[in-house]
Amino acid sequence: MGFQEDIQSILTRPEHQALLRSLRLGTEVDLAPLRAELKRVTDWNLLLQAALQQGVFSTFYRRVADSCPEAVPPEFLAQLQRLYGANIRSNLKMTGELLQVLNLLESHGIPTVPFKGPVLAATVYGDIAMRQFIDLDLLVRRQDILQVKDLLLSAGYELRNPLTPKQEQVHLSRANEFTFTHPHRTMLDVHWRFAAGYLGGGPDADTALVRRVPVSLEGKAVSSLEPGDMLLILCLHGAFHLWASLGAVNDVARLVQAQGPWDWPALIKRAEGLGLRRVLLLGLSLAGELLSAPVPPEVASLADRDPSIPALRRQVLEKLFARDGNEPPLLETIRFHVRAMERFRDGLHYVWVRGLVPTVEDWKWVPLPDYCYWLYFPLRSLRLAVQGFLLPLLRRLKT
């Protein structure tokens, strides 16, 4: 059975089929299938909640409002319009905050690249209102991160997870971001690398900063990732989160459409050197099959010939509308990540990092003074056993 047959057999709810149809790309969108799917909808609230939870509400609303508003109940369209207005206000507020932070770092000579968030919305979707986002992401050099931290703290931000000196030392060497919060602003993730030991190495952050390209955001000149870097990051991010939302697939599809022409052989070769060939092909395959992204047949055939990608695609599809908002079970996550990797050394590194290296979650679980830091190594194994295996087993027994 091909993937298109899988889509039909697994996504049986008309609400899910209508949502998927509304996101599909093409030079001339055939509206007849979308109208037909909308006629089959019986639960409009389910359709609305799916659009919101999948992170594609804005794209869904604009397709319906611009192309076939008569195909949905007037009260449903009015509800969509109110929520769309709220999303515009939220996105404008976060964009203003991003520009303030960029001005702050620029005034201190710190090279900074925002990615995802409003920059992705503006450059790929063509409108900051067309994408849902709840936080902001910045990339800086590793050598600048402590200065960035001090500047943000002085501007009223707080570290979401305060760290001891030893924890900060380990975090800087192993992790990839600091998360900042503000009493009146949104969450801000400041990255100094793209990957923290999972799914291959990821693109080099310093090189990505050198390759950055100028773009316009609300009339201000800012930087964005070079399209190839952005595509690799979006596919890496999607695989890390098990492609748990259509929003992640939509980002890849829109980027492929908006930023061409692509040098596919060079990009695939680059991904292979980073251990991300399968990750890239999986993301492109999902974008092409689910949302009709313009992925060339020769690239799609590479994905089909990979023995792991068809099984990974089916797993994504089976779980796409079945999640309850919680993190997927640990074993499911590990199996997906391991299957998405190609290099044996990446698998070994993944097992070591996932199983033994303490993280913020361990430090929050049991706060310890730095002189007892060595206890976090056995505590991590204990926490993973309790939260990843024992608690899910108990929940299963109760049901």
Secondary structure, DSSP 4 states (H G I P E B T S, - for coil): --HHHHHHHH---HHHHHHHHHH---SS--HHHHHHHHHT---HHHHHHHHHHTT-HHHHHHHHHHH-GGGS-HHHHHHHHHHHHHHHHHHHHHHHHHHHHHHHHHHTT---EEESHHHHIIIIISSGGGS--SEEEEE--GGGHHHHHHHHHHTT-EESS---HHHHHHHHHH--EEEEE-TTS-EEEEES-S-SSSSS--S-HHHHHHT-EEEEETTEEEEE--HHHHHHHHHHHHHHTTT-SHHHHHHHHHHHHHS----HHHHHHHHHHTT-HHHHHHHHHHHHHHH-----HHHHHHHHHSSSHHHHHHHHHHHTTT--SSPPPHHHHHHHHHHH---HHHHHHHHHHHHHS--HHHHHHS---GGGGGGHHHHHHHHHHIIIIIHHHHHHHH-
